[in-house]
Structures are given as structure tokens and as C-alpha cells.
Amino acid sequence: MLVFVGLVLGEVAFDDPAFHKKELTLLSSRHAVAKDFVRIIQHMEAGRIDAAPWITHRAAAEQWPEVFESWLHPEAGLLKGMVSF
């Protein structure tokens, strides 16, 4: 599976035979602008969106250097990591 996140001001190309050979799936996500974040934060503050289930990992700032690398591994199951300062 390929996941393309971001915005490129140009063409994105890939080798079609290699894409089909590996039977890949392509997913994409558009970019977000500042007003999108403002709207979502307002929904969270109003209690219409509960982000707590998305937070899978937490660490205190002093733990960050020790836990960061382990969070990078797929088996860690990281969805959203929070670091408290």
C-alpha cells in the first residue's frame, strides 16, 4: 500500500508495471489549511469531537529521548503520540 500525504505543485508519477506487479493500493490525502485546523479545534473544544481514543502513546518530555525511536516501529501501533512538557 502506498499512502501519499501532502501537496505537490507538479506531477506525481510511478512505474505502472511495478505498481501492478506488486498489486499496490494507492491512497491519498489532501492538504489542510489553517482554517481547517481552527474549525476542528473549535469542534474539539465544544466536545463534538473526542480525540482521546486516537492518543495511543504518551510520554513526559524527559522520557522523549528514550521512547521516540520505539514509537517509529510499526509494531508499536502508534496512532497519535503526545509528549507532555
N, C-alpha and C positions, 0 to 999 in steps of 0.2 A: 504494500500500500504506500502510495506517495501522498503526502499532505503538503499543500502549498499554502502558506500563510503570508500575506503581505501584498504589497502593491509594487509592480514593476512597470515603469513607464516605457514599455517596449514589448517585444515578443518573447514568449517563453516557448522553447522547442525541446523536443526529446526524440530519441531514435525509436520510431514506431515498431520495427521488428523486435527490438529488445523489450519494449513495453508489452507487446503481445506475447512474446516468448515466456516472460515471467508472469503473465496473466495478472498484471498490476491493476490496482484500483486507484484512481486519481480523485482526491478531494481538494477543494479549495475554500478559502475563507477570504472575504473582502476585508479591506482595511476599515478601521473605525476612526472617526474624527472626534474632536474634543466634545462637541455637543452630545455625542452618543454616550460618552462617559458621564457627563453631567446628568443626563436622563436616567441612566442605570443607577448611579449613586443616589439620586432622589428616590427611586423606587426602593432601594435597599434601606435608606433612612426611614421611609414611610412604612417599612415592614411588608411590602408587597413582594419582595424577593429575599429569600433566606439563603445567604451564601454559605452558611455554616456547613452543610453537607459536602460542599466542594473542597473544604480545607482538610486535606488528608495528612498533612505533616506540619508540626510546629517545632520551633526551636527558639531559645533565648539567643540574643546577639552573641554572647560569649561561647555558645555551642556551635555557632555557624561554621567556623573553620573545620570543625570535626565532622559535621553532618552533611555539608554541601556535596561532596563527591558521592556519598551513598545515595543521595536523592536523585542523581543523574542516571542511575541504573534502572532499566525498565521494570525489573523485579521489585523495585521499591514501591511501585504503584502510585507514584506521585501524581496528583491532580493539581492541587494548589498547595504551595508551601508558604507558611507565614513565619516571619522572623520578628520577634518582639525586641524592642530597644528600650 
